[in-house]
Amino acid sequence: MTGDAAVAQPSQAAVGSVLPDARMSLGPAVLADLFPEGESYRRSLVTYTVLLTLASLIAAFGLYQDSVASIIGAMVVAPLGGAILAFAGSLVTGRTAWQSRTFLQVVLSAAGVIAIGAAVSLIMADPLVLNPSIDARTQPGLLDLGVALAAGAAGAYVTVRHTGTDALPGVAIAVALVPPLATVGICFELGRLDDAGGALLLFLTNFAAIVVAASIVFIIARAIPAPTQLRERRRLRNAFIASMLALALIAVPLVWNSVSVAQATLDANAAAPLVRAWIGDRDLTVTEYAIDGERFSMTLVGPDRPADAADLAEALSAELNKQVQLDVEWIPSARQRATASP
């Protein structure tokens, strides 16, 4: 169902003339390789299921190990991107049966990866905090949407061109599909439902962006129904509008997250000089520093007692022109030095 690169067909007008390099521009294309039939379809399903299961295990264990190499390996092995490209191709070409078939395949695949992630989390020791590899997939933003749109367009481009084998691994790495789903399962099993929702939003963002970007590329490549196929062209129009609306709805929380992150960064930059002035010449080190809306929290480690937190809260409120709820944790530390000689 995922298929290899489809063969592009040159236009009749170009036959017999000097053809430009077909790899450098889009032209008439067929997407038949995305929709195998009969025994080929059954074999592709077996291969798809085996690779997706292995990729899910690699991703789940890699996330727990905080192993970037393992996570990248899972992205390359996973065939889920091909199924999503097939769904986009079915929308563009008006294949209604394949639309249902490929969409169901994506849904069942996502559920399977989530289940494997939860199963791995069940047998592993519960972490006290999420490691960076897991935490990074729980707060998607507009940058993730941009990456997914570009990667979806690249995947569709190599599908209708002869250069797919070299570029597809890069596409798979660029747009993460299995790691966010494995993160959903891990966070769900840990009872961190907000983090699971964030990871699921990241997957839905990638899914919608790939579908929209791939559909646009397929349309430019003229892999659309003929003008006489009015019913199929109407289905294409309705499906494309629905995809755009879904992408717009998904973009709303991404915009909110991005604005929140940007505001927190601005507040942190404005607050940093005030925190340093408040600490003064005391022997204290800031080990943790977080801002979430009106909530400011920090952890100080050192032998000296910090100044009154109320003074810092007032300075922050005046500087940022908003209410500030400050939480300061001080961890006293003592240092001993000794010298001995025979």
Secondary structure as a PSIPRED ss2 file (coil, helix, strand):
# PSIPRED VFORMAT (PSIPRED V4.0)

   1 M C   1.000  0.000  0.000
   2 T C   1.000  0.000  0.000
   3 G C   1.000  0.000  0.000
   4 D C   1.000  0.000  0.000
   5 A C   1.000  0.000  0.000
   6 A C   1.000  0.000  0.000
   7 V C   1.000  0.000  0.000
   8 A E   0.000  0.000  1.000
   9 Q C   1.000  0.000  0.000
  10 P C   1.000  0.000  0.000
  11 S C   1.000  0.000  0.000
  12 Q H   0.000  1.000  0.000
  13 A H   0.000  1.000  0.000
  14 A H   0.000  1.000  0.000
  15 V C   1.000  0.000  0.000
  16 G C   1.000  0.000  0.000
  17 S C   1.000  0.000  0.000
  18 V C   1.000  0.000  0.000
  19 L C   1.000  0.000  0.000
  20 P C   1.000  0.000  0.000
  21 D C   1.000  0.000  0.000
  22 A H   0.000  1.000  0.000
  23 R H   0.000  1.000  0.000
  24 M H   0.000  1.000  0.000
  25 S C   1.000  0.000  0.000
  26 L C   1.000  0.000  0.000
  27 G C   1.000  0.000  0.000
  28 P C   1.000  0.000  0.000
  29 A E   0.000  0.000  1.000
  30 V C   1.000  0.000  0.000
  31 L C   1.000  0.000  0.000
  32 A H   0.000  1.000  0.000
  33 D H   0.000  1.000  0.000
  34 L H   0.000  1.000  0.000
  35 F C   1.000  0.000  0.000
  36 P C   1.000  0.000  0.000
  37 E C   1.000  0.000  0.000
  38 G H   0.000  1.000  0.000
  39 E H   0.000  1.000  0.000
  40 S H   0.000  1.000  0.000
  41 Y H   0.000  1.000  0.000
  42 R H   0.000  1.000  0.000
  43 R H   0.000  1.000  0.000
  44 S H   0.000  1.000  0.000
  45 L H   0.000  1.000  0.000
  46 V H   0.000  1.000  0.000
  47 T H   0.000  1.000  0.000
  48 Y H   0.000  1.000  0.000
  49 T H   0.000  1.000  0.000
  50 V H   0.000  1.000  0.000
  51 L H   0.000  1.000  0.000
  52 L H   0.000  1.000  0.000
  53 T H   0.000  1.000  0.000
  54 L H   0.000  1.000  0.000
  55 A H   0.000  1.000  0.000
  56 S H   0.000  1.000  0.000
  57 L H   0.000  1.000  0.000
  58 I H   0.000  1.000  0.000
  59 A H   0.000  1.000  0.000
  60 A H   0.000  1.000  0.000
  61 F H   0.000  1.000  0.000
  62 G H   0.000  1.000  0.000
  63 L H   0.000  1.000  0.000
  64 Y H   0.000  1.000  0.000
  65 Q H   0.000  1.000  0.000
  66 D C   1.000  0.000  0.000
  67 S C   1.000  0.000  0.000
  68 V H   0.000  1.000  0.000
  69 A H   0.000  1.000  0.000
  70 S H   0.000  1.000  0.000
  71 I H   0.000  1.000  0.000
  72 I H   0.000  1.000  0.000
  73 G H   0.000  1.000  0.000
  74 A H   0.000  1.000  0.000
  75 M H   0.000  1.000  0.000
  76 V H   0.000  1.000  0.000
  77 V H   0.000  1.000  0.000
  78 A C   1.000  0.000  0.000
  79 P C   1.000  0.000  0.000
  80 L H   0.000  1.000  0.000
  81 G H   0.000  1.000  0.000
  82 G H   0.000  1.000  0.000
  83 A H   0.000  1.000  0.000
  84 I H   0.000  1.000  0.000
  85 L H   0.000  1.000  0.000
  86 A H   0.000  1.000  0.000
  87 F H   0.000  1.000  0.000
  88 A H   0.000  1.000  0.000
  89 G H   0.000  1.000  0.000
  90 S H   0.000  1.000  0.000
  91 L H   0.000  1.000  0.000
  92 V H   0.000  1.000  0.000
  93 T H   0.000  1.000  0.000
  94 G C   1.000  0.000  0.000
  95 R C   1.000  0.000  0.000
  96 T H   0.000  1.000  0.000
  97 A H   0.000  1.000  0.000
  98 W H   0.000  1.000  0.000
  99 Q H   0.000  1.000  0.000
 100 S H   0.000  1.000  0.000
 101 R H   0.000  1.000  0.000
 102 T H   0.000  1.000  0.000
 103 F H   0.000  1.000  0.000
 104 L H   0.000  1.000  0.000
 105 Q H   0.000  1.000  0.000
 106 V H   0.000  1.000  0.000
 107 V H   0.000  1.000  0.000
 108 L H   0.000  1.000  0.000
 109 S H   0.000  1.000  0.000
 110 A H   0.000  1.000  0.000
 111 A H   0.000  1.000  0.000
 112 G H   0.000  1.000  0.000
 113 V H   0.000  1.000  0.000
 114 I H   0.000  1.000  0.000
 115 A H   0.000  1.000  0.000
 116 I H   0.000  1.000  0.000
 117 G H   0.000  1.000  0.000
 118 A H   0.000  1.000  0.000
 119 A H   0.000  1.000  0.000
 120 V H   0.000  1.000  0.000
 121 S H   0.000  1.000  0.000
 122 L H   0.000  1.000  0.000
 123 I H   0.000  1.000  0.000
 124 M C   1.000  0.000  0.000
 125 A C   1.000  0.000  0.000
 126 D C   1.000  0.000  0.000
 127 P C   1.000  0.000  0.000
 128 L C   1.000  0.000  0.000
 129 V C   1.000  0.000  0.000
 130 L C   1.000  0.000  0.000
 131 N C   1.000  0.000  0.000
 132 P H   0.000  1.000  0.000
 133 S H   0.000  1.000  0.000
 134 I H   0.000  1.000  0.000
 135 D H   0.000  1.000  0.000
 136 A C   1.000  0.000  0.000
 137 R C   1.000  0.000  0.000
 138 T C   1.000  0.000  0.000
 139 Q C   1.000  0.000  0.000
 140 P C   1.000  0.000  0.000
 141 G C   1.000  0.000  0.000
 142 L H   0.000  1.000  0.000
 143 L H   0.000  1.000  0.000
 144 D H   0.000  1.000  0.000
 145 L H   0.000  1.000  0.000
 146 G H   0.000  1.000  0.000
 147 V H   0.000  1.000  0.000
 148 A H   0.000  1.000  0.000
 149 L H   0.000  1.000  0.000
 150 A H   0.000  1.000  0.000
 151 A H   0.000  1.000  0.000
 152 G H   0.000  1.000  0.000
 153 A H   0.000  1.000  0.000
 154 A H   0.000  1.000  0.000
 155 G H   0.000  1.000  0.000
 156 A H   0.000  1.000  0.000
 157 Y H   0.000  1.000  0.000
 158 V H   0.000  1.000  0.000
 159 T H   0.000  1.000  0.000
 160 V C   1.000  0.000  0.000
 161 R C   1.000  0.000  0.000
 162 H C   1.000  0.000  0.000
 163 T C   1.000  0.000  0.000
 164 G H   0.000  1.000  0.000
 165 T H   0.000  1.000  0.000
 166 D H   0.000  1.000  0.000
 167 A H   0.000  1.000  0.000
 168 L H   0.000  1.000  0.000
 169 P H   0.000  1.000  0.000
 170 G H   0.000  1.000  0.000
 171 V H   0.000  1.000  0.000
 172 A H   0.000  1.000  0.000
 173 I H   0.000  1.000  0.000
 174 A H   0.000  1.000  0.000
 175 V C   1.000  0.000  0.000
 176 A C   1.000  0.000  0.000
 177 L C   1.000  0.000  0.000
 178 V H   0.000  1.000  0.000
 179 P H   0.000  1.000  0.000
 180 P H   0.000  1.000  0.000
 181 L H   0.000  1.000  0.000
 182 A H   0.000  1.000  0.000
 183 T H   0.000  1.000  0.000
 184 V H   0.000  1.000  0.000
 185 G H   0.000  1.000  0.000
 186 I H   0.000  1.000  0.000
 187 C H   0.000  1.000  0.000
 188 F H   0.000  1.000  0.000
 189 E H   0.000  1.000  0.000
 190 L C   1.000  0.000  0.000
 191 G C   1.000  0.000  0.000
 192 R C   1.000  0.000  0.000
 193 L H   0.000  1.000  0.000
 194 D H   0.000  1.000  0.000
 195 D H   0.000  1.000  0.000
 196 A H   0.000  1.000  0.000
 197 G H   0.000  1.000  0.000
 198 G H   0.000  1.000  0.000
 199 A H   0.000  1.000  0.000
 200 L H   0.000  1.000  0.000
 201 L H   0.000  1.000  0.000
 202 L H   0.000  1.000  0.000
 203 F H   0.000  1.000  0.000
 204 L H   0.000  1.000  0.000
 205 T H   0.000  1.000  0.000
 206 N H   0.000  1.000  0.000
 207 F H   0.000  1.000  0.000
 208 A H   0.000  1.000  0.000
 209 A H   0.000  1.000  0.000
 210 I H   0.000  1.000  0.000
 211 V H   0.000  1.000  0.000
 212 V H   0.000  1.000  0.000
 213 A H   0.000  1.000  0.000
 214 A H   0.000  1.000  0.000
 215 S H   0.000  1.000  0.000
 216 I H   0.000  1.000  0.000
 217 V H   0.000  1.000  0.000
 218 F H   0.000  1.000  0.000
 219 I H   0.000  1.000  0.000
 220 I H   0.000  1.000  0.000
 221 A C   1.000  0.000  0.000
 222 R C   1.000  0.000  0.000
 223 A C   1.000  0.000  0.000
 224 I C   1.000  0.000  0.000
 225 P C   1.000  0.000  0.000
 226 A C   1.000  0.000  0.000
 227 P C   1.000  0.000  0.000
 228 T C   1.000  0.000  0.000
 229 Q C   1.000  0.000  0.000
 230 L H   0.000  1.000  0.000
 231 R H   0.000  1.000  0.000
 232 E H   0.000  1.000  0.000
 233 R H   0.000  1.000  0.000
 234 R H   0.000  1.000  0.000
 235 R H   0.000  1.000  0.000
 236 L H   0.000  1.000  0.000
 237 R H   0.000  1.000  0.000
 238 N H   0.000  1.000  0.000
 239 A H   0.000  1.000  0.000
 240 F H   0.000  1.000  0.000
 241 I H   0.000  1.000  0.000
 242 A H   0.000  1.000  0.000
 243 S H   0.000  1.000  0.000
 244 M H   0.000  1.000  0.000
 245 L H   0.000  1.000  0.000
 246 A H   0.000  1.000  0.000
 247 L H   0.000  1.000  0.000
 248 A H   0.000  1.000  0.000
 249 L H   0.000  1.000  0.000
 250 I H   0.000  1.000  0.000
 251 A H   0.000  1.000  0.000
 252 V H   0.000  1.000  0.000
 253 P H   0.000  1.000  0.000
 254 L H   0.000  1.000  0.000
 255 V H   0.000  1.000  0.000
 256 W H   0.000  1.000  0.000
 257 N H   0.000  1.000  0.000
 258 S H   0.000  1.000  0.000
 259 V H   0.000  1.000  0.000
 260 S H   0.000  1.000  0.000
 261 V H   0.000  1.000  0.000
 262 A H   0.000  1.000  0.000
 263 Q H   0.000  1.000  0.000
 264 A H   0.000  1.000  0.000
 265 T H   0.000  1.000  0.000
 266 L H   0.000  1.000  0.000
 267 D H   0.000  1.000  0.000
 268 A H   0.000  1.000  0.000
 269 N H   0.000  1.000  0.000
 270 A H   0.000  1.000  0.000
 271 A H   0.000  1.000  0.000
 272 A H   0.000  1.000  0.000
 273 P H   0.000  1.000  0.000
 274 L H   0.000  1.000  0.000
 275 V H   0.000  1.000  0.000
 276 R H   0.000  1.000  0.000
 277 A H   0.000  1.000  0.000
 278 W H   0.000  1.000  0.000
 279 I H   0.000  1.000  0.000
 280 G C   1.000  0.000  0.000
 281 D C   1.000  0.000  0.000
 282 R C   1.000  0.000  0.000
 283 D C   1.000  0.000  0.000
 284 L C   1.000  0.000  0.000
 285 T E   0.000  0.000  1.000
 286 V E   0.000  0.000  1.000
 287 T E   0.000  0.000  1.000
 288 E E   0.000  0.000  1.000
 289 Y E   0.000  0.000  1.000
 290 A E   0.000  0.000  1.000
 291 I E   0.000  0.000  1.000
 292 D E   0.000  0.000  1.000
 293 G C   1.000  0.000  0.000
 294 E C   1.000  0.000  0.000
 295 R E   0.000  0.000  1.000
 296 F E   0.000  0.000  1.000
 297 S E   0.000  0.000  1.000
 298 M E   0.000  0.000  1.000
 299 T E   0.000  0.000  1.000
 300 L E   0.000  0.000  1.000
 301 V E   0.000  0.000  1.000
 302 G E   0.000  0.000  1.000
 303 P C   1.000  0.000  0.000
 304 D C   1.000  0.000  0.000
 305 R C   1.000  0.000  0.000
 306 P C   1.000  0.000  0.000
 307 A C   1.000  0.000  0.000
 308 D C   1.000  0.000  0.000
 309 A H   0.000  1.000  0.000
 310 A H   0.000  1.000  0.000
 311 D H   0.000  1.000  0.000
 312 L H   0.000  1.000  0.000
 313 A H   0.000  1.000  0.000
 314 E H   0.000  1.000  0.000
 315 A H   0.000  1.000  0.000
 316 L H   0.000  1.000  0.000
 317 S H   0.000  1.000  0.000
 318 A H   0.000  1.000  0.000
 319 E H   0.000  1.000  0.000
 320 L H   0.000  1.000  0.000
 321 N C   1.000  0.000  0.000
 322 K C   1.000  0.000  0.000
 323 Q C   1.000  0.000  0.000
 324 V C   1.000  0.000  0.000
 325 Q E   0.000  0.000  1.000
 326 L E   0.000  0.000  1.000
 327 D E   0.000  0.000  1.000
 328 V E   0.000  0.000  1.000
 329 E E   0.000  0.000  1.000
 330 W E   0.000  0.000  1.000
 331 I E   0.000  0.000  1.000
 332 P E   0.000  0.000  1.000
 333 S C   1.000  0.000  0.000
 334 A C   1.000  0.000  0.000
 335 R C   1.000  0.000  0.000
 336 Q C   1.000  0.000  0.000
 337 R C   1.000  0.000  0.000
 338 A C   1.000  0.000  0.000
 339 T C   1.000  0.000  0.000
 340 A C   1.000  0.000  0.000
 341 S C   1.000  0.000  0.000
 342 P C   1.000  0.000  0.000
